[in-house]
Amino acid sequence: MGVFVFLPLVLPLTAWPIARLAEQHLHPRTATRLLTGVAALMAACSTLCLGLVMVVGTAQLPGNPLPDGWSDPEVRAAVPYDEVVGKAAIPALGAVLVACGRALWRHGRVRRRAHRALAGLRETEVAVLVDDVPYAYALPGGRRDRVVVTTAMLECLEPAERRALFAHERAHLAARHHRFLLAVQLAARANPFLRPLRTAVAYAAERWADEDAARAVGSRRAVAYAIGKAALVSRSTAAAALAGFAAAGPVPRRVAALLGPAPAVRSWPSLFTSVGAAMWGAAAGAAVSAMSSANSAVTMVLILHAATPL
């Protein structure tokens, strides 16, 4: 196993270049799916390897419930510097589990609050709340997916801009963007090196919805104006964790992208371009991470099996 058990903990660094270049060179849909997949795979691999290292550290603690053979020198030799990293992995994995648990709890709490706020309203696709605070967001789940918007937000927009707002939020719901956002949020909690991918996916998901809205209403300029106007009047809300019309991503960059030509849906770019090299680098990092974690897991299982008396 050796040092290979540590590789998945640092290989997320190979995805940083594509996280920076994706918004400039990839279609938002491609960027969202690619970065989320890479982040989820790398987070799972790093958490698995952290757990394998933790086994060695836990087996050395007095009074632990693990078999005595798991603390034999042959088992500890599978992990370099087992005395230090084995015990350090125990609080590290605990912190990862607590952070991911809190993220899931907060996500569920936000959605429950949002659904409770709609209690008593008709089960329509669009829920209009009487509120002086302008905001809008996509609310998945419940009996049906819904677009939530306040009267203050509607009063700020022209009819064409309202159509753009509804098209944007429907795009979030249709593409299930909340799943991508939750996946990268958990990945960033599992491995801090994946935080740039979380930021990139949040922006790419908004751009994806922007492009779908522009195609639905037939005017990129109308969507750009609606986003800019909504950003000027929007305030943070309790549902900030949900996909919102002007809540995530740098709004000026989104507006500038909409005022330009529509992004082309390209195939896998050439290796001899910056984005191609970055994509291949991230793919290679994810593949090596998967192979390292699989090799470490199999090796550790075989060693522990051999060290456990029948």
Stockholm file with secondary structure:
# STOCKHOLM 1.0

chainA/1-310         MGVFVFLPLVLPLTAWPIARLAEQHLHPRTATRLLTGVAALMAACSTLCLGLVMVVGTAQLPGNPLPDGWSDPEVRAAVPYDEVVGKAAIPALGAVLVACGRALWRHGRVRRRAHRALAGLRETEVAVLVDDVPYAYALPGGRRDRVVVTTAMLECLEPAERRALFAHERAHLAARHHRFLLAVQLAARANPFLRPLRTAVAYAAERWADEDAARAVGSRRAVAYAIGKAALVSRSTAAAALAGFAAAGPVPRRVAALLGPAPAVRSWPSLFTSVGAAMWGAAAGAAVSAMSSANSAVTMVLILHAATPL
#=GR chainA/1-310 SS CGGGGTHHHHGGGGGHHHHHHHHHHSCHHHHHHHHHHHHHHHHHHHHHHHHHHHHHHHHTSTTCSSCGGGGSHHHHTTSTTHHHHHHHHHHHHHHHHHHHHHHHHHHHHHHHHHHHHTTTSCCCSEEEECCSSCCEEEECCTTSCEEEEEHHHHHHSCHHHHHHHHHHHHHHHHTTHHHHHHHHHHHHHHCGGGHHHHHHHHHHHHHHHHHHHHHHHTCHHHHHHHHHHHHHHCCCCTTTTSCBTTTSSCHHHHHHHHHSCCCCCCCSCCTTSHHHHHHHHHHHHHHHHHHHHHHHHHHHHHHHHHHSCC
#=GC SS_cons         CGGGGTHHHHGGGGGHHHHHHHHHHSCHHHHHHHHHHHHHHHHHHHHHHHHHHHHHHHHTSTTCSSCGGGGSHHHHTTSTTHHHHHHHHHHHHHHHHHHHHHHHHHHHHHHHHHHHHTTTSCCCSEEEECCSSCCEEEECCTTSCEEEEEHHHHHHSCHHHHHHHHHHHHHHHHTTHHHHHHHHHHHHHHCGGGHHHHHHHHHHHHHHHHHHHHHHHTCHHHHHHHHHHHHHHCCCCTTTTSCBTTTSSCHHHHHHHHHSCCCCCCCSCCTTSHHHHHHHHHHHHHHHHHHHHHHHHHHHHHHHHHHSCC
//
